[in-house]
Amino acid sequence: QVQLVESGGGLVQPGGSLRLSCVASGSRFSVYRMGWYRQAPGKQRELVATIGSSSSSINYADSVKDRFTISRDNAKNTVYLQMNSLKPEDTAVYYCDVVTNMAAFWGQGTQVTVSS
């Protein structure tokens, strides 16, 4: 089993920045793709960004391109999401998703609220 712990969410004003982190822990697992998704109230969960095992394959939703940056530290089994120029429409619960050799796992979610 793999446990995911997310952190870094909070309340920020429009135009501000936040950095989310997600740490994967457990025993005897290999991490493949890592990613971030988000779900706003009344909406379906949507992809924000994904990153491959060697960081060579990165994908972003059009709505966050040029504002968000996904990265990972394989030694720490950690994925990050640097979010800049935040907008009210970025308000959502953000979930990390980690694909391993065993299965795919979701984090518990962290709330991001962009409001003045």
LUMVOFI-289205 format. One record per residue: residue in three letters; x, y, z of N, C-alpha, C, O in turn. Coordinates in steps of 0.05 Angstrom, whole numbers, plus 5000, padded with zeros to 4 digits. Example, Ala and Ser with C-alpha at 12.3 -4.5 7.8 and 13.67 -1.06 7.14 Angstrom:
<pts>
 type  nxx  nyy  nzz caxx cayy cazz  cxx  cyy  czz  oxx  oyy  ozz
  ALA 5264 4886 5156 5246 4910 5156 5264 4934 5156 5285 4934 5169
  SER 5257 4955 5142 5273 4979 5143 5258 5001 5157 5268 5023 5161
</pts>
This chain:
<pts>
 type  nxx  nyy  nzz caxx cayy cazz  cxx  cyy  czz  oxx  oyy  ozz
  GLN 5017 4976 5000 5000 5000 5000 5018 5025 5000 5039 5025 5012
  VAL 5008 5046 4986 5022 5071 4985 5005 5093 4997 4981 5095 4991
  GLN 5017 5109 5014 5003 5132 5026 5013 5157 5013 5037 5161 5008
  LEU 4994 5175 5008 5001 5202 4997 4992 5223 5016 4970 5224 5026
  VAL 5010 5242 5021 5005 5264 5039 5010 5290 5024 5032 5295 5015
  GLU 4988 5306 5021 4990 5331 5006 4992 5354 5026 4982 5353 5049
  SER 5004 5376 5017 5006 5400 5034 5010 5424 5016 5016 5421 4992
  GLY 5006 5447 5027 5011 5472 5013 4987 5488 5004 4990 5510 4994
  GLY 4963 5477 5008 4939 5492 5000 4934 5515 5019 4947 5518 5040
  GLY 4914 5531 5012 4907 5554 5029 4892 5575 5014 4882 5571 4992
  LEU 4889 5598 5027 4875 5621 5016 4896 5641 5005 4915 5648 5019
  VAL 4892 5649 4981 4910 5668 4968 4894 5688 4952 4873 5682 4941
  GLN 4905 5712 4949 4891 5733 4933 4897 5728 4903 4917 5715 4896
  PRO 4879 5737 4886 4884 5735 4857 4911 5747 4850 4919 5768 4859
  GLY 4925 5732 4833 4952 5741 4825 4974 5729 4843 4997 5732 4836
  GLY 4966 5717 4864 4985 5705 4883 4996 5678 4874 4989 5668 4853
  SER 5012 5666 4892 5024 5640 4886 5021 5621 4909 5019 5629 4932
  LEU 5021 5596 4903 5022 5574 4922 5038 5552 4911 5041 5549 4886
  ARG 5050 5536 4929 5064 5512 4920 5053 5488 4935 5054 5487 4960
  LEU 5043 5469 4920 5032 5444 4931 5054 5422 4931 5070 5421 4912
  SER 5053 5405 4951 5071 5382 4952 5055 5357 4957 5034 5358 4970
  CYS 5065 5335 4948 5052 5309 4953 5075 5288 4956 5090 5284 4938
  VAL 5075 5276 4980 5096 5256 4986 5084 5229 4986 5063 5224 4999
  ALA 5096 5210 4972 5087 5182 4971 5105 5166 4989 5129 5168 4988
  SER 5092 5149 5006 5108 5132 5024 5095 5105 5025 5072 5101 5019
  GLY 5112 5086 5033 5103 5058 5035 5127 5040 5032 5149 5049 5036
  SER 5122 5015 5025 5145 4996 5023 5144 4983 4996 5123 4975 4986
  ARG 5168 4980 4985 5172 4964 4961 5153 4973 4938 5137 4957 4928
  PHE 5156 4998 4930 5140 5007 4907 5158 5024 4889 5177 5036 4898
  SER 5150 5025 4864 5163 5042 4844 5143 5061 4834 5120 5054 4827
  VAL 5151 5086 4832 5133 5107 4823 5137 5112 4794 5159 5116 4785
  TYR 5115 5112 4779 5116 5119 4751 5106 5147 4746 5120 5166 4754
  ARG 5083 5150 4735 5073 5177 4730 5062 5189 4755 5050 5176 4772
  MET 5065 5215 4758 5054 5231 4781 5038 5254 4769 5044 5264 4747
  GLY 5018 5263 4783 5002 5285 4772 4985 5299 4792 4983 5290 4815
  TRP 4972 5320 4783 4954 5336 4799 4927 5338 4784 4927 5343 4760
  TYR 4906 5336 4799 4879 5340 4789 4865 5360 4808 4875 5364 4830
  ARG 4843 5370 4799 4828 5388 4817 4798 5385 4812 4789 5377 4791
  GLN 4783 5391 4833 4754 5389 4831 4742 5413 4845 4745 5417 4869
  ALA 4728 5429 4829 4714 5453 4839 4685 5444 4847 4675 5424 4837
  PRO 4673 5459 4865 4645 5452 4873 4626 5450 4849 4625 5468 4832
  GLY 4612 5428 4848 4592 5424 4827 4604 5416 4800 4590 5414 4781
  LYS 4630 5411 4800 4643 5404 4774 4657 5377 4777 4663 5368 4799
  GLN 4664 5365 4754 4678 5340 4754 4708 5345 4759 4719 5367 4754
  ARG 4721 5324 4769 4750 5326 4773 4763 5329 4746 4756 5315 4727
  GLU 4783 5346 4744 4796 5351 4719 4827 5350 4722 4837 5356 4744
  LEU 4840 5342 4701 4869 5341 4701 4880 5369 4702 4871 5387 4687
  VAL 4901 5373 4718 4916 5398 4718 4943 5394 4705 4950 5409 4686
  ALA 4958 5374 4713 4985 5369 4702 4994 5341 4709 4987 5331 4730
  THR 5010 5329 4691 5023 5303 4697 5052 5305 4689 5060 5321 4673
  ILE 5068 5287 4702 5096 5286 4697 5105 5257 4697 5098 5242 4715
  GLY 5121 5249 4677 5130 5222 4675 5153 5216 4694 5163 5234 4708
  SER 5162 5191 4695 5181 5182 4715 5208 5196 4712 5222 5201 4732
  SER 5216 5203 4688 5242 5217 4684 5239 5247 4680 5258 5260 4672
  SER 5215 5257 4685 5208 5285 4681 5210 5294 4652 5209 5318 4646
  SER 5213 5275 4634 5215 5283 4606 5188 5286 4592 5186 5299 4571
  SER 5167 5275 4604 5140 5277 4593 5123 5293 4613 5116 5284 4634
  ILE 5116 5317 4605 5099 5335 4622 5076 5345 4605 5078 5352 4582
  ASN 5052 5344 4618 5028 5354 4605 5014 5373 4623 5013 5369 4648
  TYR 5002 5393 4612 4986 5413 4627 4959 5417 4614 4955 5414 4590
  ALA 4939 5422 4631 4914 5431 4621 4918 5459 4608 4934 5475 4618
  ASP 4903 5465 4587 4906 5491 4574 4901 5514 4593 4914 5535 4590
  SER 4884 5510 4612 4876 5531 4630 4898 5539 4650 4897 5561 4662
  VAL 4919 5522 4652 4940 5529 4672 4967 5532 4658 4987 5539 4672
  LYS 4969 5527 4632 4995 5530 4618 5006 5558 4622 4991 5577 4622
  ASP 5032 5560 4626 5046 5585 4630 5042 5597 4657 5053 5618 4663
  ARG 5026 5585 4674 5022 5595 4701 5030 5574 4722 5041 5581 4743
  PHE 5026 5548 4717 5032 5527 4735 5057 5512 4725 5061 5509 4701
  THR 5072 5501 4744 5095 5484 4737 5095 5460 4755 5095 5462 4779
  ILE 5096 5436 4742 5097 5411 4757 5126 5402 4756 5140 5404 4736
  SER 5135 5390 4779 5162 5379 4781 5161 5356 4801 5142 5352 4815
  ARG 5183 5341 4801 5184 5318 4820 5212 5314 4830 5232 5322 4816
  ASP 5214 5302 4853 5240 5294 4864 5238 5264 4869 5226 5255 4889
  ASN 5250 5248 4852 5247 5219 4853 5260 5208 4879 5251 5188 4890
  ALA 5281 5221 4889 5294 5211 4913 5276 5213 4937 5278 5198 4956
  LYS 5257 5232 4936 5239 5237 4958 5210 5227 4952 5192 5230 4968
  ASN 5206 5215 4928 5180 5207 4919 5159 5229 4923 5137 5225 4933
  THR 5167 5253 4914 5151 5277 4918 5145 5290 4892 5163 5292 4875
  VAL 5121 5300 4889 5113 5316 4866 5104 5343 4876 5091 5345 4896
  TYR 5111 5363 4860 5104 5391 4868 5087 5404 4846 5088 5396 4823
  LEU 5072 5424 4854 5058 5440 4835 5061 5469 4843 5050 5478 4863
  GLN 5077 5484 4828 5081 5512 4833 5059 5527 4817 5057 5525 4793
  MET 5043 5542 4831 5021 5556 4819 5025 5586 4822 5025 5597 4844
  ASN 5027 5599 4799 5031 5628 4799 5008 5642 4784 4992 5628 4771
  SER 5005 5668 4788 4984 5683 4775 4957 5670 4779 4941 5667 4761
  LEU 4951 5663 4804 4927 5648 4810 4902 5665 4805 4902 5690 4809
  LYS 4881 5652 4795 4856 5665 4789 4833 5653 4806 4836 5630 4816
  PRO 4812 5668 4810 4789 5656 4825 4780 5630 4814 4771 5612 4829
  GLU 4781 5626 4788 4772 5601 4776 4791 5577 4782 4785 5555 4774
  ASP 4814 5583 4794 4831 5561 4803 4823 5549 4830 4834 5529 4839
  THR 4803 5562 4842 4793 5552 4868 4782 5524 4865 4764 5519 4848
  ALA 4792 5505 4881 4784 5477 4879 4799 5461 4901 4817 5471 4914
  VAL 4791 5436 4903 4806 5417 4919 4826 5404 4899 4818 5394 4879
  TYR 4851 5405 4906 4872 5394 4889 4881 5366 4900 4886 5364 4924
  TYR 4881 5347 4882 4889 5319 4889 4914 5311 4874 4916 5316 4850
  CYS 4932 5298 4888 4954 5286 4873 4947 5257 4866 4931 5243 4880
  ASP 4958 5248 4845 4953 5221 4834 4980 5209 4828 4996 5220 4813
  VAL 4985 5186 4839 5011 5172 4835 5006 5144 4824 4992 5128 4836
  VAL 5018 5139 4801 5016 5112 4789 5041 5097 4796 5064 5106 4790
  THR 5038 5074 4809 5060 5057 4817 5059 5030 4804 5041 5024 4788
  ASN 5079 5014 4810 5079 4986 4799 5057 4969 4811 5051 4948 4800
  MET 5044 4978 4832 5022 4964 4845 4995 4973 4835 4979 4957 4827
  ALA 4991 4999 4835 4965 5010 4828 4968 5040 4827 4990 5051 4832
  ALA 4946 5054 4821 4945 5083 4823 4933 5091 4849 4914 5078 4859
  PHE 4943 5112 4861 4934 5121 4887 4927 5151 4886 4940 5166 4871
  TRP 4907 5159 4902 4900 5187 4904 4906 5198 4932 4905 5183 4952
  GLY 4913 5223 4933 4916 5237 4958 4889 5245 4969 4869 5241 4956
  GLN 4889 5256 4993 4864 5263 5007 4854 5290 4997 4830 5297 5002
  GLY 4870 5305 4983 4861 5331 4973 4870 5354 4991 4871 5351 5015
  THR 4876 5376 4978 4882 5401 4993 4867 5424 4981 4867 5427 4956
  GLN 4855 5440 4997 4838 5462 4987 4855 5486 4979 4872 5495 4994
  VAL 4849 5496 4955 4861 5521 4945 4838 5540 4940 4820 5534 4924
  THR 4839 5563 4953 4819 5584 4950 4832 5609 4941 4850 5620 4954
  VAL 4823 5620 4918 4834 5645 4908 4812 5666 4909 4792 5664 4895
  SER 4816 5685 4927 4795 5705 4932 4807 5729 4945 4827 5728 4960
  SER 4795 5752 4938 4804 5777 4951 4787 5783 4976 4792 5803 4989
</pts>
